[in-house]
Amino acid sequence: MKKLFGTDGIRGVANEYPMTGEVAMALGRALAHVFYNGHKPHILIGKDTRLSGYMIENALAAGACSGGADVFLVGPMPTPGIAFLTGSMRAIAGVMISASHNPYQDNGIKVFDSEGFKLPDETERKIEQLVLNPNFDSFPVEDRIGRAKRIDDARGRYIEFIKSTFPKNLSLEDLHLVVDCAHGATYQIAPVIFEELGAQVTVLNDKPNGKNINHQCGAVHPQAMAQKVKDVGADLGIALDGDGDRVIFSDEHGNVIDGDAIMAICAEDMIQKGQLKDNTLVATVMSNQGLEEYIRMCGGKLIRTQVGDRYVVEAMRQNHYNFGGENSGHLVFLDHSRTGDGIVAALQVLRIMLERRSSLFKLVSRYKAFPQVLTGVKVKERRDLQGVSVVQDMIKTFEQTLGQEGRVLVRYSGTEPLVRVMIEGKNNQMIQKMALELSECIQLNLA
């Protein structure tokens, strides 16, 4: 079992274990060692706009240089930008310093391989072993010590790549967009891309101060973005999260549109064009059952993975699928990007709107989600849920009651000390009552 890496890298409160300078420095050394391929390795490091990013960035760079790697520092950059640049600049690994949608007090470290993909569990375990039990015979000396270099044009490289994913025969010139940057890593990138493609852009939350990332804004809090769409009469709202790898939309009426609805319309479009490999969409266990029904109606099928966009991508790569995602807004178009990319996803939605000459409201109107209840119960320790018989008995009873018209999912959060409870069914009042009872049961027996 891994001790440092969770479902999306290492994450925690900045300057508390494991998100300390000491761990970051050890991680930098471990990366230089694990990814050494016979030549002096290059490791690319980016970050979002958190105050603690400076501390962790410098510690990581110092560790990597100590391990004999040269370091490319690109500063604030979306997570998918790091995935792209790692491959583009032929680095042996890329590192993104971000806690994604978490508040600024937290931070995290995500690692990508030389192709820009997140690491498999086996590689993460090797890295962990070196971080927790360093057994280096010696460190490089003299000219084998690495150096760090800032890359000034990294942002421009990523912007041009993103624009290349949008058809040249289309323009956004007749569209008014509201773009919420969450005071995060996309603040100097997303508005530029949409404006250069011709859109009128109303920008929200593009003034990071190190402490306001994700605060009542962005993909986790899209309500202000949706209201702004109504206030200014925009055609679409786009809310990115702090590191730009997820996106939530608003239609022209101010209705918030989640990742499941976007997967529905994008997969349908790809099925109709013969572009969805094996007519298969990859989603997680958290995606709504209504999505599964909709994809089946469109002539495709949906397969599920455990929670985490890395597991979605792993399933896609193993089976040669090319589209998948999460209802939280991680949308992975593998023909374009190696990981979830909020801006790429937004451009795909805009492409469909233009090609069909339709609003987002009309596009998603045929998709009907099952009523769903999501709750989180704070816990002090992660006991095996299967061993808590009273909780398991209640889950089985609810599953029998719902039958084929609903689901019960209980799991630990991969990034927070929470047990997450999700219940779906066609009777909203029933599932609300079930979720309350199950949460109380977990609270009584686990908290």
C-alpha positions as CSV (number, residue, x, y, z in Angstrom):
1,M,0.0,0.0,0.0
2,K,1.3,3.4,-0.9
3,K,2.1,5.9,1.9
4,L,2.7,9.1,0.1
5,F,0.8,9.0,-3.3
6,G,-3.0,9.1,-3.3
7,T,-5.4,9.1,-6.3
8,D,-3.8,12.2,-7.7
9,G,-0.2,12.5,-6.5
10,I,0.9,13.6,-3.1
11,R,-1.3,16.1,-1.3
12,G,-1.7,17.7,2.1
13,V,-1.5,20.9,4.1
14,A,1.5,22.9,2.9
15,N,4.5,22.7,5.3
16,E,3.0,19.8,7.2
17,Y,4.0,16.2,6.4
18,P,4.1,15.1,3.7
19,M,3.9,18.5,1.9
20,T,7.2,19.7,3.4
21,G,10.3,21.1,1.8
22,E,12.2,18.1,3.1
23,V,9.9,15.6,1.4
24,A,9.9,17.7,-1.8
25,M,13.7,17.7,-1.9
26,A,13.9,13.9,-1.3
27,L,11.3,13.5,-4.1
28,G,13.4,15.5,-6.5
29,R,16.4,13.3,-5.8
30,A,14.2,10.2,-6.2
31,L,12.8,11.3,-9.5
32,A,16.3,12.0,-10.9
33,H,17.3,8.5,-9.9
34,V,14.2,6.5,-11.0
35,F,14.0,8.2,-14.4
36,Y,17.7,8.1,-15.2
37,N,18.2,6.6,-18.6
38,G,21.9,6.8,-19.2
39,H,22.0,10.5,-20.1
40,K,21.7,13.6,-17.9
41,P,18.0,13.8,-17.2
42,H,15.8,16.9,-17.6
43,I,12.9,17.4,-15.2
44,L,10.2,20.0,-15.9
45,I,8.6,21.7,-12.9
46,G,5.4,23.9,-13.0
47,K,3.0,25.1,-10.3
48,D,-0.3,26.8,-9.8
49,T,-0.7,30.1,-7.9
50,R,-0.5,29.0,-4.3
51,L,1.7,30.8,-1.8
52,S,3.4,27.6,-0.9
53,G,4.3,26.9,-4.5
54,Y,7.6,28.9,-4.1
55,M,8.7,26.8,-1.2
56,I,8.0,23.4,-2.8
57,E,9.3,24.5,-6.3
58,N,12.7,25.4,-4.9
59,A,12.9,22.3,-2.8
60,L,12.0,20.0,-5.7
61,A,14.5,21.8,-7.9
62,A,17.3,21.5,-5.3
63,G,16.6,17.8,-4.9
64,A,16.6,17.1,-8.6
65,C,19.8,19.0,-9.1
66,S,21.4,17.2,-6.2
67,G,20.3,13.9,-7.9
68,G,22.1,15.0,-11.1
69,A,19.1,16.2,-13.2
70,D,18.8,19.5,-15.0
71,V,15.6,21.3,-14.2
72,F,13.3,23.4,-16.4
73,L,11.2,25.8,-14.4
74,V,8.1,27.1,-16.2
75,G,6.3,28.9,-13.4
76,P,2.4,29.1,-13.2
77,M,1.1,26.6,-15.7
78,P,-2.0,24.4,-15.9
79,T,-1.5,20.7,-15.1
80,P,-2.3,19.6,-18.7
81,G,0.3,22.2,-19.8
82,I,2.9,20.4,-17.8
83,A,1.8,17.1,-19.4
84,F,2.1,18.6,-22.9
85,L,5.4,20.4,-22.3
86,T,7.1,17.3,-20.7
87,G,6.7,15.4,-23.9
88,S,7.3,18.4,-26.1
89,M,10.5,19.4,-24.4
90,R,11.7,15.8,-24.1
91,A,12.0,15.9,-20.4
92,I,12.3,12.5,-18.6
93,A,9.6,13.6,-16.1
94,G,7.3,16.5,-15.4
95,V,6.1,17.7,-12.0
96,M,3.1,19.9,-11.3
97,I,2.9,21.5,-7.9
98,S,-0.8,21.9,-7.2
99,A,-3.6,20.7,-4.9
100,S,-6.0,21.1,-7.8
101,H,-9.4,22.2,-6.5
102,N,-8.4,22.3,-2.8
103,P,-8.0,25.6,-0.9
104,Y,-4.7,27.5,-0.9
105,Q,-3.6,26.0,2.5
106,D,-3.1,22.7,0.8
107,N,-0.7,21.8,-1.9
108,G,0.2,18.7,-3.9
109,I,2.7,17.2,-6.3
110,K,1.7,15.4,-9.5
111,V,4.3,13.5,-11.5
112,F,4.2,12.7,-15.3
113,D,6.4,10.4,-17.3
114,S,8.3,11.4,-20.4
115,E,5.2,11.0,-22.6
116,G,3.1,13.3,-20.3
117,F,1.1,10.5,-18.6
118,K,0.5,10.2,-14.9
119,L,2.5,7.4,-13.3
120,P,1.3,3.9,-12.7
121,D,1.1,2.6,-9.1
122,E,4.2,0.5,-9.5
123,T,6.4,3.5,-10.4
124,E,4.9,5.5,-7.6
125,R,5.9,2.8,-5.2
126,K,9.5,2.8,-6.4
127,I,9.7,6.6,-5.9
128,E,8.1,6.3,-2.5
129,Q,10.6,3.7,-1.4
130,L,13.5,6.1,-2.3
131,V,11.8,9.0,-0.6
132,L,11.1,7.2,2.6
133,N,14.2,5.0,2.7
134,P,16.9,6.6,0.7
135,N,19.7,4.2,-0.1
136,F,21.8,6.2,-2.5
137,D,25.5,5.1,-2.4
138,S,26.5,8.7,-3.2
139,F,25.3,11.9,-4.8
140,P,26.7,13.4,-8.0
141,V,29.6,15.7,-7.6
142,E,31.5,18.2,-9.8
143,D,30.0,18.7,-13.2
144,R,27.4,15.9,-12.7
145,I,25.4,18.2,-10.4
146,G,22.4,19.5,-12.2
147,R,21.4,23.1,-12.9
148,A,18.0,24.9,-13.0
149,K,16.8,27.1,-15.8
150,R,13.7,29.2,-16.3
151,I,11.8,28.7,-19.6
152,D,10.3,32.0,-20.5
153,D,8.2,30.9,-23.6
154,A,6.5,27.9,-22.1
155,R,3.2,29.7,-21.8
156,G,3.2,30.6,-25.5
157,R,4.1,27.0,-26.5
158,Y,1.1,25.7,-24.6
159,I,-1.3,28.4,-26.0
160,E,-0.4,27.5,-29.5
161,F,-0.8,23.8,-28.9
162,I,-4.3,24.4,-27.4
163,K,-5.4,26.6,-30.4
164,S,-4.2,23.8,-32.7
165,T,-6.9,21.5,-31.3
166,F,-9.7,23.8,-32.6
167,P,-10.7,23.5,-36.3
168,K,-9.2,26.3,-38.4
169,N,-12.4,26.7,-40.4
170,L,-14.3,27.7,-37.3
171,S,-14.2,31.0,-35.3
172,L,-15.6,32.1,-32.0
173,E,-16.2,35.7,-33.2
174,D,-19.9,35.6,-32.7
175,L,-19.8,34.2,-29.2
176,H,-19.7,35.9,-25.8
177,L,-18.0,33.7,-23.2
178,V,-17.7,34.1,-19.4
179,V,-14.4,32.5,-18.3
180,D,-13.7,31.9,-14.6
181,C,-10.0,31.2,-14.0
182,A,-10.4,30.4,-10.3
183,H,-7.4,32.7,-9.5
184,G,-5.4,29.7,-10.6
185,A,-2.9,28.5,-13.2
186,T,-5.0,29.4,-16.3
187,Y,-5.3,33.1,-15.4
188,Q,-2.8,34.2,-18.1
189,I,-3.7,31.5,-20.6
190,A,-7.4,30.8,-20.9
191,P,-8.6,34.3,-21.7
192,V,-5.8,34.7,-24.3
193,I,-6.8,31.5,-26.1
194,F,-10.5,32.3,-26.3
195,E,-9.9,35.9,-27.4
196,E,-7.3,34.9,-30.0
197,L,-9.9,32.5,-31.5
198,G,-12.3,35.5,-31.8
199,A,-14.6,35.3,-28.8
200,Q,-15.8,38.2,-26.7
201,V,-14.6,37.2,-23.2
202,T,-15.8,38.4,-19.8
203,V,-13.0,37.2,-17.4
204,L,-13.7,36.3,-13.8
205,N,-11.1,35.6,-11.0
206,D,-7.9,36.2,-12.8
207,K,-6.0,38.1,-10.1
208,P,-4.3,35.5,-7.9
209,N,-2.6,36.7,-4.7
210,G,-1.4,33.3,-3.4
211,K,-4.3,32.8,-1.1
212,N,-7.5,33.2,-3.2
213,I,-7.2,30.2,-5.5
214,N,-10.5,28.3,-5.8
215,H,-12.0,30.5,-3.1
216,Q,-15.8,30.7,-3.9
217,C,-15.0,30.5,-7.6
218,G,-14.0,28.2,-10.4
219,A,-15.2,24.7,-11.2
220,V,-15.9,23.8,-7.6
221,H,-18.0,26.9,-7.1
222,P,-19.5,27.7,-10.5
223,Q,-22.6,29.6,-9.3
224,A,-21.1,33.1,-9.6
225,M,-19.9,32.2,-13.2
226,A,-23.4,31.0,-14.1
227,Q,-25.0,34.1,-12.7
228,K,-22.6,36.3,-14.6
229,V,-23.7,34.5,-17.8
230,K,-27.2,35.6,-17.2
231,D,-26.2,39.1,-16.2
232,V,-24.2,39.9,-19.3
233,G,-26.3,37.7,-21.7
234,A,-23.3,35.5,-22.6
235,D,-23.6,32.4,-24.8
236,L,-21.6,30.1,-22.5
237,G,-19.9,30.0,-19.1
238,I,-16.6,28.2,-18.5
239,A,-15.4,27.6,-15.0
240,L,-11.9,26.1,-14.6
241,D,-10.4,24.8,-11.4
242,G,-7.1,26.0,-9.8
243,D,-4.8,23.9,-12.0
244,G,-7.0,23.9,-15.1
245,D,-7.5,20.1,-15.5
246,R,-11.3,20.2,-14.9
247,V,-14.1,22.4,-16.2
248,I,-17.7,23.0,-15.4
249,F,-20.0,24.9,-17.8
250,S,-23.1,27.1,-17.7
251,D,-25.5,27.3,-20.5
252,E,-26.9,30.6,-21.8
253,H,-29.7,30.5,-19.2
254,G,-27.4,30.2,-16.2
255,N,-27.9,26.4,-15.7
256,V,-24.8,24.7,-14.4
257,I,-23.7,21.8,-16.6
258,D,-21.5,19.1,-15.1
259,G,-19.0,16.7,-16.6
260,D,-21.5,13.9,-17.2
261,A,-23.7,16.0,-19.4
262,I,-20.7,17.2,-21.3
263,M,-19.5,13.6,-21.8
264,A,-22.9,12.8,-23.1
265,I,-23.0,15.3,-25.9
266,C,-19.3,14.9,-26.8
267,A,-19.5,11.1,-26.9
268,E,-22.7,11.3,-29.0
269,D,-21.0,13.6,-31.4
270,M,-18.0,11.3,-31.7
271,I,-20.3,8.2,-32.2
272,Q,-22.2,10.0,-35.0
273,K,-18.9,10.8,-36.7
274,G,-17.4,7.4,-36.2
275,Q,-14.6,8.9,-34.0
276,L,-15.3,7.2,-30.7
277,K,-13.1,4.1,-30.5
278,D,-15.2,1.0,-30.2
279,N,-18.1,3.4,-29.4
280,T,-16.9,3.2,-25.8
281,L,-16.9,6.0,-23.2
282,V,-14.7,5.6,-20.1
283,A,-16.1,7.1,-16.9
284,T,-15.7,6.4,-13.2
285,V,-18.1,4.8,-10.7
286,M,-19.2,8.3,-9.7
287,S,-20.8,9.1,-13.1
288,N,-24.5,9.1,-13.2
289,Q,-26.5,6.1,-14.3
290,G,-28.4,8.4,-16.6
291,L,-25.1,8.8,-18.6
292,E,-24.9,5.1,-19.1
293,E,-28.5,4.9,-20.4
294,Y,-27.9,7.9,-22.7
295,I,-24.7,6.4,-24.3
296,R,-26.5,3.1,-24.8
297,M,-29.3,5.0,-26.5
298,C,-26.7,6.6,-28.8
299,G,-25.4,3.2,-29.8
300,G,-22.4,3.1,-27.6
301,K,-21.4,1.7,-24.2
302,L,-19.9,3.0,-21.0
303,I,-17.3,1.3,-18.9
304,R,-16.4,2.4,-15.4
305,T,-13.1,2.7,-13.4
306,Q,-12.3,3.6,-9.9
307,V,-12.3,7.3,-9.0
308,G,-9.5,9.4,-10.4
309,D,-8.8,10.7,-13.9
310,R,-5.5,8.7,-13.9
311,Y,-7.5,5.5,-13.8
312,V,-9.7,6.7,-16.6
313,V,-6.6,7.3,-18.7
314,E,-5.1,4.0,-17.8
315,A,-8.2,2.2,-19.0
316,M,-8.2,4.2,-22.2
317,R,-4.6,3.4,-22.9
318,Q,-4.9,-0.3,-22.1
319,N,-7.9,-0.7,-24.4
320,H,-7.1,2.0,-27.0
321,Y,-10.2,4.1,-26.2
322,N,-9.9,7.8,-26.9
323,F,-12.5,9.7,-24.7
324,G,-13.4,9.5,-21.0
325,G,-13.7,11.6,-17.9
326,E,-15.3,12.3,-14.6
327,N,-18.6,14.0,-13.6
328,S,-16.4,16.5,-11.6
329,G,-15.2,18.0,-14.9
330,H,-12.0,16.0,-15.8
331,L,-12.5,15.4,-19.5
332,V,-9.8,13.5,-21.4
333,F,-9.7,13.7,-25.2
334,L,-6.8,11.4,-25.7
335,D,-6.5,12.4,-29.3
336,H,-5.4,15.8,-28.1
337,S,-4.2,15.6,-24.5
338,R,-2.6,13.2,-22.1
339,T,-4.7,14.2,-19.1
340,G,-7.8,16.2,-18.3
341,D,-7.7,19.6,-19.9
342,G,-10.4,22.1,-19.1
343,I,-9.6,24.4,-22.0
344,V,-9.4,21.6,-24.6
345,A,-12.7,20.3,-23.3
346,A,-14.3,23.8,-23.6
347,L,-13.1,24.1,-27.2
348,Q,-14.6,20.7,-28.1
349,V,-18.0,21.9,-26.7
350,L,-17.7,25.1,-28.6
351,R,-16.9,23.2,-31.8
352,I,-20.0,21.1,-31.4
353,M,-22.2,24.2,-30.7
354,L,-20.8,25.9,-33.9
355,E,-21.1,22.8,-36.1
356,R,-24.6,22.1,-35.0
357,R,-25.6,25.7,-34.8
358,S,-27.0,25.0,-31.4
359,S,-26.9,26.4,-27.9
360,L,-25.5,24.3,-25.0
361,F,-29.0,24.3,-23.5
362,K,-30.4,22.5,-26.6
363,L,-27.5,20.1,-26.8
364,V,-27.8,18.8,-23.3
365,S,-31.6,18.9,-23.2
366,R,-32.0,15.2,-24.2
367,Y,-29.7,14.0,-21.5
368,K,-31.5,13.2,-18.3
369,A,-29.5,12.4,-15.1
370,F,-30.9,10.2,-12.4
371,P,-31.5,12.1,-9.1
372,Q,-28.3,11.7,-7.1
373,V,-27.3,12.5,-3.5
374,L,-23.7,13.1,-2.5
375,T,-22.6,13.5,1.1
376,G,-19.3,13.4,2.9
377,V,-18.6,12.2,6.5
378,K,-15.4,13.2,8.2
379,V,-13.4,10.4,9.8
380,K,-10.3,10.3,12.0
381,E,-8.9,7.1,10.5
382,R,-9.4,4.8,7.5
383,R,-10.8,1.6,8.8
384,D,-11.7,-1.1,6.3
385,L,-15.3,-0.3,5.3
386,Q,-16.0,-4.0,4.5
387,G,-15.3,-4.9,8.1
388,V,-18.0,-2.5,9.5
389,S,-21.0,-4.9,9.4
390,V,-23.7,-2.5,10.4
391,V,-22.7,-0.2,7.5
392,Q,-22.5,-3.1,5.0
393,D,-25.9,-4.4,6.1
394,M,-27.5,-1.0,5.5
395,I,-25.9,-0.7,2.1
396,K,-27.2,-4.1,1.0
397,T,-30.7,-3.3,2.2
398,F,-30.7,-0.1,0.2
399,E,-29.3,-1.8,-2.9
400,Q,-32.1,-4.4,-2.7
401,T,-34.7,-1.7,-2.4
402,L,-33.3,0.3,-5.4
403,G,-32.8,-2.8,-7.6
404,Q,-31.9,-1.9,-11.2
405,E,-33.1,1.7,-10.8
406,G,-30.4,3.0,-8.6
407,R,-26.9,2.6,-7.1
408,V,-25.2,2.9,-3.7
409,L,-21.5,3.8,-3.6
410,V,-19.5,4.3,-0.4
411,R,-15.8,5.0,-0.6
412,Y,-13.0,6.9,1.1
413,S,-11.9,10.2,-0.5
414,G,-8.5,10.0,-2.2
415,T,-7.5,13.5,-1.1
416,E,-9.5,14.3,2.1
417,P,-10.3,12.5,5.5
418,L,-13.8,11.8,4.3
419,V,-16.1,8.8,3.6
420,R,-18.1,9.8,0.5
421,V,-21.6,8.5,0.1
422,M,-23.4,8.5,-3.2
423,I,-26.9,7.2,-3.8
424,E,-28.8,7.3,-7.1
425,G,-32.4,6.4,-7.9
426,K,-35.5,7.6,-9.7
427,N,-37.2,8.6,-6.4
428,N,-35.5,11.7,-5.1
429,Q,-37.2,11.7,-1.7
430,M,-36.3,8.1,-1.1
431,I,-32.6,8.5,-1.9
432,Q,-32.4,11.7,0.2
433,K,-33.7,9.7,3.2
434,M,-31.3,6.8,2.5
435,A,-28.3,9.1,2.2
436,L,-29.1,10.7,5.5
437,E,-29.5,7.4,7.3
438,L,-26.3,5.9,5.8
439,S,-24.3,9.0,6.6
440,E,-25.5,8.9,10.3
441,C,-24.6,5.3,10.5
442,I,-21.1,5.9,9.2
443,Q,-20.8,8.9,11.6
444,L,-21.8,6.7,14.5
445,N,-19.5,3.8,13.7
446,L,-16.4,5.4,12.0
447,A,-16.1,9.1,13.0
